Amino acid sequence: MADLLPCPFCGGEAEQDFQQAYRSMQTGRIDHGAAVYCTGCNANMIMCRGDHPDLSDEERMAVMVEDWNRRTPAPLSIVEGIHLTLTRALGMYGAAYDPPGPHRAYTYEHQPGNGVAWNIGCAVSALKQHYSGDAIDVGLYLLKEMQARGLGVFEVEPKAVEAEPSPQSNVRGTITPQMIRDTAGWEQMEDELRETLRHAANALESIEAERAEQWRLRREAEGSRDAARAAAYTLRIERDNTRSALKLAIDHIEHMAAWFSGKGTGYSFENLGEDMPGIKAALATTEAP
């Protein structure tokens, strides 16, 4: 039988001791024929006697060790300068992506101690019951629910050493180059949105400045118009006052001329000048304001 490799998820020591695994997982089953158990993160694999009655416990254990060793994750990969590693918080859930086979199943009956898968199921149930929206909203809400239960998706570490992925890995939960490209595309879209918002803010600022300048010019024009109106009104008042004073003076002169004429002096109002009657007539005419 091959040597048992460390846990593919946390790197912890793996055990073949059935009794230890049975007590830790609390499965409630008594017909387990083989079990592999991580002492660090509780990741486990169990095969029951009833599933393969033709195999002995030793043969079942050999199959389990082979499957356990085949789950060892590929070396960490680099895509476009970003170093990604599966988070340990996912634990056994990462192994649940393995293609199903005749010697393993992923049900509560077989893995009642898989608390990670249970928490993910609870997050999905919360998503179905309490939220609706477009794909981005649903995805963000699901991630929020998973994080609330201690489940991450991946960790980002810059400046890692490039490594080739192992062809022996069958963990379908591994981060793919397409996922990284999608992430980079989202980051680029965020940059474009920020740039668009910056241009919109600048345009709005220019519009507000232009509007303020228009209001300033309008206030100046209104001020000038009001000043012109005030000046015209003042001139009109002064003109009317001057006309009234001149009319009063002419009336007085005419009265004096008539008085002198009555004294036999031969003096008349017309003797004051040929334009005096015209001036008097003009002063009697009302002018438009």
Contacts in CASP RR format, 6 or more apart in sequence:
PFRMAT RR
TARGET T0000
AUTHOR 0000-0000-0000
METHOD contacts of the structure
MODEL  1
MADLLPCPFCGGEAEQDFQQAYRSMQTGRIDHGAAVYCTGCNANMIMCRG
DHPDLSDEERMAVMVEDWNRRTPAPLSIVEGIHLTLTRALGMYGAAYDPP
GPHRAYTYEHQPGNGVAWNIGCAVSALKQHYSGDAIDVGLYLLKEMQARG
LGVFEVEPKAVEAEPSPQSNVRGTITPQMIRDTAGWEQMEDELRETLRHA
ANALESIEAERAEQWRLRREAEGSRDAARAAAYTLRIERDNTRSALKLAI
DHIEHMAAWFSGKGTGYSFENLGEDMPGIKAALATTEAP
1 58 0 8 1.000
1 61 0 8 1.000
1 62 0 8 1.000
1 65 0 8 1.000
2 62 0 8 1.000
2 65 0 8 1.000
2 66 0 8 1.000
2 69 0 8 1.000
4 14 0 8 1.000
4 15 0 8 1.000
4 16 0 8 1.000
4 36 0 8 1.000
4 65 0 8 1.000
4 68 0 8 1.000
4 69 0 8 1.000
5 14 0 8 1.000
5 68 0 8 1.000
5 69 0 8 1.000
5 72 0 8 1.000
6 12 0 8 1.000
6 13 0 8 1.000
6 14 0 8 1.000
7 13 0 8 1.000
7 14 0 8 1.000
7 38 0 8 1.000
7 40 0 8 1.000
7 41 0 8 1.000
7 43 0 8 1.000
8 43 0 8 1.000
8 68 0 8 1.000
8 71 0 8 1.000
8 72 0 8 1.000
8 73 0 8 1.000
8 95 0 8 1.000
8 171 0 8 1.000
9 38 0 8 1.000
9 41 0 8 1.000
9 43 0 8 1.000
9 73 0 8 1.000
9 86 0 8 1.000
9 88 0 8 1.000
9 90 0 8 1.000
9 91 0 8 1.000
9 92 0 8 1.000
9 94 0 8 1.000
9 95 0 8 1.000
10 38 0 8 1.000
10 40 0 8 1.000
10 41 0 8 1.000
10 43 0 8 1.000
10 88 0 8 1.000
10 91 0 8 1.000
11 38 0 8 1.000
11 40 0 8 1.000
12 38 0 8 1.000
12 39 0 8 1.000
12 40 0 8 1.000
12 41 0 8 1.000
13 38 0 8 1.000
13 39 0 8 1.000
13 40 0 8 1.000
14 36 0 8 1.000
14 37 0 8 1.000
14 38 0 8 1.000
14 39 0 8 1.000
14 68 0 8 1.000
15 21 0 8 1.000
15 36 0 8 1.000
15 37 0 8 1.000
15 38 0 8 1.000
15 39 0 8 1.000
16 35 0 8 1.000
16 36 0 8 1.000
16 37 0 8 1.000
16 61 0 8 1.000
16 65 0 8 1.000
17 37 0 8 1.000
18 32 0 8 1.000
18 33 0 8 1.000
18 34 0 8 1.000
18 35 0 8 1.000
20 37 0 8 1.000
21 35 0 8 1.000
21 36 0 8 1.000
21 37 0 8 1.000
21 44 0 8 1.000
21 46 0 8 1.000
22 32 0 8 1.000
22 35 0 8 1.000
24 37 0 8 1.000
24 42 0 8 1.000
25 37 0 8 1.000
25 42 0 8 1.000
25 44 0 8 1.000
25 46 0 8 1.000
25 111 0 8 1.000
25 112 0 8 1.000
25 113 0 8 1.000
26 112 0 8 1.000
26 113 0 8 1.000
27 46 0 8 1.000
27 110 0 8 1.000
27 111 0 8 1.000
27 112 0 8 1.000
27 113 0 8 1.000
28 112 0 8 1.000
29 46 0 8 1.000
29 48 0 8 1.000
29 109 0 8 1.000
31 48 0 8 1.000
31 49 0 8 1.000
31 50 0 8 1.000
32 46 0 8 1.000
32 47 0 8 1.000
32 48 0 8 1.000
32 49 0 8 1.000
33 46 0 8 1.000
33 47 0 8 1.000
33 48 0 8 1.000
33 49 0 8 1.000
33 57 0 8 1.000
33 60 0 8 1.000
33 61 0 8 1.000
34 46 0 8 1.000
34 47 0 8 1.000
34 57 0 8 1.000
34 60 0 8 1.000
34 61 0 8 1.000
34 63 0 8 1.000
34 64 0 8 1.000
35 44 0 8 1.000
35 45 0 8 1.000
35 46 0 8 1.000
35 47 0 8 1.000
35 64 0 8 1.000
36 44 0 8 1.000
36 45 0 8 1.000
36 61 0 8 1.000
36 64 0 8 1.000
36 65 0 8 1.000
36 68 0 8 1.000
37 43 0 8 1.000
37 44 0 8 1.000
38 44 0 8 1.000
41 88 0 8 1.000
41 91 0 8 1.000
41 92 0 8 1.000
42 92 0 8 1.000
42 113 0 8 1.000
43 91 0 8 1.000
43 92 0 8 1.000
43 95 0 8 1.000
44 92 0 8 1.000
44 111 0 8 1.000
44 113 0 8 1.000
44 114 0 8 1.000
45 64 0 8 1.000
45 67 0 8 1.000
45 68 0 8 1.000
45 95 0 8 1.000
45 104 0 8 1.000
46 110 0 8 1.000
46 111 0 8 1.000
47 60 0 8 1.000
47 63 0 8 1.000
47 64 0 8 1.000
47 103 0 8 1.000
47 104 0 8 1.000
48 110 0 8 1.000
49 57 0 8 1.000
49 60 0 8 1.000
51 102 0 8 1.000
51 103 0 8 1.000
52 60 0 8 1.000
52 102 0 8 1.000
52 103 0 8 1.000
55 63 0 8 1.000
60 103 0 8 1.000
63 103 0 8 1.000
64 103 0 8 1.000
67 98 0 8 1.000
67 103 0 8 1.000
67 104 0 8 1.000
70 168 0 8 1.000
70 170 0 8 1.000
71 95 0 8 1.000
71 98 0 8 1.000
71 170 0 8 1.000
71 171 0 8 1.000
72 166 0 8 1.000
72 168 0 8 1.000
72 169 0 8 1.000
73 86 0 8 1.000
73 169 0 8 1.000
73 171 0 8 1.000
73 174 0 8 1.000
74 165 0 8 1.000
74 166 0 8 1.000
74 168 0 8 1.000
74 169 0 8 1.000
74 171 0 8 1.000
74 174 0 8 1.000
75 163 0 8 1.000
75 164 0 8 1.000
75 165 0 8 1.000
75 166 0 8 1.000
76 83 0 8 1.000
76 84 0 8 1.000
76 85 0 8 1.000
76 160 0 8 1.000
76 163 0 8 1.000
77 84 0 8 1.000
77 162 0 8 1.000
77 163 0 8 1.000
77 164 0 8 1.000
77 165 0 8 1.000
77 175 0 8 1.000
78 160 0 8 1.000
78 161 0 8 1.000
78 162 0 8 1.000
78 163 0 8 1.000
79 175 0 8 1.000
79 177 0 8 1.000
79 180 0 8 1.000
79 181 0 8 1.000
80 180 0 8 1.000
80 181 0 8 1.000
80 184 0 8 1.000
81 158 0 8 1.000
81 160 0 8 1.000
82 156 0 8 1.000
82 158 0 8 1.000
82 180 0 8 1.000
82 183 0 8 1.000
83 156 0 8 1.000
83 157 0 8 1.000
83 158 0 8 1.000
83 159 0 8 1.000
83 160 0 8 1.000
84 154 0 8 1.000
84 155 0 8 1.000
84 156 0 8 1.000
84 157 0 8 1.000
84 175 0 8 1.000
84 180 0 8 1.000
85 154 0 8 1.000
85 155 0 8 1.000
85 157 0 8 1.000
86 94 0 8 1.000
86 154 0 8 1.000
86 173 0 8 1.000
86 174 0 8 1.000
86 175 0 8 1.000
87 151 0 8 1.000
87 152 0 8 1.000
87 153 0 8 1.000
87 154 0 8 1.000
87 155 0 8 1.000
89 116 0 8 1.000
89 150 0 8 1.000
89 151 0 8 1.000
89 152 0 8 1.000
90 116 0 8 1.000
90 151 0 8 1.000
90 152 0 8 1.000
90 153 0 8 1.000
91 116 0 8 1.000
92 111 0 8 1.000
92 114 0 8 1.000
92 115 0 8 1.000
92 116 0 8 1.000
92 117 0 8 1.000
93 114 0 8 1.000
93 116 0 8 1.000
93 117 0 8 1.000
93 120 0 8 1.000
93 151 0 8 1.000
94 171 0 8 1.000
94 173 0 8 1.000
95 171 0 8 1.000
96 106 0 8 1.000
96 114 0 8 1.000
96 117 0 8 1.000
97 171 0 8 1.000
97 172 0 8 1.000
97 173 0 8 1.000
98 104 0 8 1.000
98 170 0 8 1.000
98 171 0 8 1.000
98 172 0 8 1.000
99 170 0 8 1.000
99 172 0 8 1.000
100 106 0 8 1.000
104 110 0 8 1.000
106 114 0 8 1.000
106 117 0 8 1.000
108 114 0 8 1.000
111 117 0 8 1.000
116 151 0 8 1.000
119 146 0 8 1.000
119 149 0 8 1.000
119 150 0 8 1.000
119 151 0 8 1.000
120 146 0 8 1.000
120 149 0 8 1.000
120 151 0 8 1.000
122 145 0 8 1.000
122 149 0 8 1.000
123 142 0 8 1.000
123 145 0 8 1.000
123 146 0 8 1.000
123 148 0 8 1.000
123 149 0 8 1.000
123 151 0 8 1.000
124 142 0 8 1.000
126 145 0 8 1.000
127 138 0 8 1.000
127 141 0 8 1.000
127 142 0 8 1.000
127 145 0 8 1.000
131 137 0 8 1.000
131 138 0 8 1.000
131 141 0 8 1.000
132 138 0 8 1.000
143 152 0 8 1.000
143 153 0 8 1.000
146 152 0 8 1.000
146 153 0 8 1.000
154 175 0 8 1.000
165 174 0 8 1.000
236 289 0 8 1.000
243 283 0 8 1.000
246 279 0 8 1.000
246 283 0 8 1.000
247 280 0 8 1.000
247 283 0 8 1.000
247 284 0 8 1.000
250 276 0 8 1.000
250 279 0 8 1.000
250 280 0 8 1.000
250 283 0 8 1.000
253 269 0 8 1.000
253 272 0 8 1.000
253 276 0 8 1.000
254 269 0 8 1.000
254 280 0 8 1.000
257 267 0 8 1.000
257 268 0 8 1.000
257 269 0 8 1.000
257 271 0 8 1.000
257 272 0 8 1.000
258 269 0 8 1.000
260 266 0 8 1.000
260 267 0 8 1.000
261 267 0 8 1.000
261 268 0 8 1.000
261 269 0 8 1.000
269 276 0 8 1.000
269 277 0 8 1.000
270 276 0 8 1.000
270 277 0 8 1.000
END
